[in-house]
Every structure is written in C-alpha cells, then in structure tokens.
Amino acid sequence: MRKCSVGSRVLVSDSWISKKAQSGLMDLVPVQAPEDLRRNVLYEALRCSSSDAESIPDRLKLPLCVTRFWFQYRQQNHPGRLNMSCLQALVLGFVYGEADADPEFKARMDGLEPGSSCLEPDVAHAFSQWQNCMRQSLHLNQLLSFPLPEPRCSWLYCGPLLHKLQNALLRHISTFKELKDLLAERWRVLLETLLKSAGLGPWDGAGPSAGVGPSGDDEGWQSQTRKKRRN
C-alpha cells in the first residue's frame, strides 16, 4: 500500500480503496442455503416429505408433489368421484408425456372420444386448481434456486386430452385398467407409484366411488376446513 503524507493528512491510493470496496461488497453477497434445506422448504410448502417422492424419477418429483397437495385439498374441500378421475387422468397424462411411452398406449389415448362438446364446469375448475398449484410451485422452486429439477411443462398437461380422458374414466371404471394394461411393466410400476405417492394405494379403477381420503392430513388443515364450511 502506498501512502503520501501531506501535513497531518494521509492520502491512500485509489487501488487500495477499490480493493476495500470490493471486499465490502463481497461481504454483502448472500450465502446460498444447502440444497437439502431448500428442498425441504419446498416439500414443507407442498405438505409432503422426501420419502413421498424418493422412488419417483427426478423430472416428475415436483409434479408429483403438486398433484399430491392438490388431491389432498380436493378431498378435503370438494370430495367425490370426480377427484379420482381427475387424479387418474393427470397421472396417465404424465406417462403419456414421456417420450418413450408405449406407442399403443399413446394411440389409445389419442383415440378417446370426447364425451361432450361442452366442458364440465366442475372438471374445468378442478384442473384449473391443479394448474394454479403447479404455476405457484414452479415460481417457488425458481425462488429457491431449483432444489428440484424443473419439469417440461408442455409434456405434463394437455387440456383437450385430459378432459376426454377424465370423461372416459368417470363413465367407465374399466378404462383405467385397460389403459394401464397397454403399458410395459416399468410404466405400470411408475403409474402405480405415482398414484400411491399422490395419496392412493394401487387401484385398477374398480375401487370405491368416493371416500378415499388423503393421507397425512393434519389437525390444522381440518380445523381450517371446518371453519370455512361453517362460514
């Protein structure tokens, strides 16, 4: 460091001041939290844990957690058969979006006949809620510097396809099993793993029409729901 005395004053070189300024700025740079901590924050926001998604491919972990959160909310606030058919449609849609899913399965999905020329308001509302959950979770994942891989959203959700599929699943309980049987073993395993992680056990479409509730509900969620209904 060079110093130049002028009377009682000490002039410090510009280079030294610059280094001190840079050092001060470095002190202000935030230190990023560990990835495990950031991932746990995301899991907690979506009311799930790492064990819920441990057997799910990384690219589907965030959509799975979102779908689990959405399904639990629907079962608490809008219980009924519609929730199951929407859940199955979403999960089948995840498999459909995979590049190497079985061609016969994809062809059968593409060939589904629309049940009605008009959208069912309740179904549209349910899928809209899922889309909103997905959008907000993508923002949170980005804010947390991507503790979970960002999914390819264009492969996750195709509105016209899901509405046709949901209608078919609701009208014919055998549709789910028929579609599942078209899949190779690894895709069938993935499909059932997704359903189980989302809140349902293995199910071939012949289960109860309603009453399959979400797993892991806490008292806070239930008390808030009771207050909401009383109001």
N, C-alpha and C positions, 0 to 999 in steps of 0.2 A: 504494500500500500504506500502510495506517495503522499507526503504531506508538505505543505508550503506555508511557513509561518509568516503572517502579516500582522505585526503588532501583537495583540493578545488573541487574535483570531487564528483558527486553524482551518485551512481550506482542504477539503477531502476530494480526491479525484472523482470524476464522473463515473469511471468504471467501477469504483468501489460502491458508489451509491446504487448503480444499476444492479450489482450483484446482491446487495442487501434487499432491494425492492423485489427482485426475483425470488429471493429466499422467503420473503414475507408472503408473496403470492402463493408459493408452494405450500406454505403452512395453511392457506385457506382452502386448498383443494380437498374436497371431502374424500374420505376413505370408504370404498365400497364394502358393504357388508358381505360376509361369506355367502356363497351360493346356496348352501343348505339353509341358512337363515332366511334368505329371500324367498326360497321355495316354500318354506314352512309358512311364511306370511301369506303367500298366495293360497296355499292349501287351507289355512285357517279361514281366510275370507270366503272360501267356497265350501266350508264346513265338511272337509274331508281330510284324510291323512295320507302319508306316503304309502302306507300299506294298501290303501284302496286302489292305487294306480301302479303298484310295483310290477304286476305281470302284464301291463299294457304297453305296447310299443310307444317309444318316446313321442312320436309325432301325433299320437292320439291321447296323450295324458291330459292336456288342457281341455280338449273337447269332452273327454270322459268326465272330468271333474265338474265342468259346467253342466253337463247333462244330469249328473247325479244331483247337483244343487237344484237345478230346475225341476227335476222329478219330485224331489222331496217337497219343494214348495207347492207344486201342483197337488200332490196327495194331501197336503195339509189344508189347502185353501180351495181346491176345486176337485174333490175326489170323484172317481167314476171310471167307467170303462175307457173313456176317451184317452185318459192319461197313458194307459198301457199301449194302446195302438199307436199313439204319437211317439212314445219311447221306442217301441219296436221299429217304427218307420225311421227314426233318427239313426238308430244303431245299424239297421240294414243299409241306410244311406252312407254311413261311414265305410262299411265294407265295399259298397258299390263304388265309392270314390277311389279305392285302392287301384293302382294301375294294373296290377296283375291278378285282380279278382277273376273268378271263373267266367268265361265268355257266356256259357249257358245261363248262369245266374243273371248276368247283366242283360242278356236278351230277354229273359222272362220279366225282369223289372221294367225294361223299356216297353214291353208289350202290354203292360197293365192298362186296362180300360178305365177311363175316368168315370167315377160313379155319378157325377152330376156336373152340369155346366156351370154351376154356381159354387163358390167357396162356402164351406160351412163356417159361420162366424166363430163358433167355439174352437174349432180346429185352427183357424187362422190366428185366433188370439193366443192359443197355446204355443204355436210355432213362433209367433211374434215375441212372446216372452222368452223363449229359448234364444232367439236371435239377439235380443237385448242383453241377456246374460252373457252370451258369447262376446258381444261387442265390448261390454264393460270389462270383461275378464282379459280380453286382448290388450286393452288400454292399461290395466293394472300390471299385466305381465311385462309390457313395454316399460312402464314406470319403474319396475323392479329389475330392469336390465336383463330380461328374458331368462329367469331361472328355469322355465320350461320352454322347450322348442316351440316356435310359433307355427301353428298348423297351416296347411294350404287351404284357406277358407273356401275357395272355389270348388274344392273337391268334397267339402263337408256337407254342403247344403244346396239342394236343387229344389226350389219350391214346387214347381209343377209335378215333379216325380214324387216328392214326399206326400203331397196331397192325394195323388192317385193311390199311392201305397197305403197310406193311413186308412183311406176309404175301403180298400180291399181287405185290410187286416181287421177292420171293425165289422165288416159284413160277413166274412168267412173266417172262422177261427182256425181253419186248416191252412190258411195262406202262409202263415209264418213258418210252419213246419215244412211245407212244400218248398219254400224258397231256401230254407236252411239246408234241406237235403240235396240241393243242387250244388252246394259248396264243397270244396275239398276239405279234408279233415282239419287242416290248420286254420282255415277260415271259420269253420264251425266252432272250433275251440275259442277263437278270438271273439266270435259273436256272443257265445255264452259267457265268456269272461267279461265282456263289456256290459252285458245285461246284469250279471251278478254284481259287478262293481258299481253300477248305477243304482242298485237298490233292490234288484230282483234276483232270485235264485234261478237255476236252469229251468226253462219253461218252454214248452213246444207249442203254445197257443191254445192248449186245452185246459188251462187253469181257470181259476175263479174269475168272474167278470169284474169284480171290484174287491176292494178290501186289502189288496197287497200294499201295505203301507211302507213308508220309507224307513230305512234303518238308521240308527244313531240319532234319533230326534232328542233334543234336549228340552228341559223344562221351560227355558226362556222362550224358545220358539213357540211351544204350545201355549204358554200363557199369553203371549202377544196375539196369537191367533184367536184365543177365546175372547180377549178384549175387543179385537176387531169385529168379531161376529156379534158381540153384544151391542156394539155401537151401530 
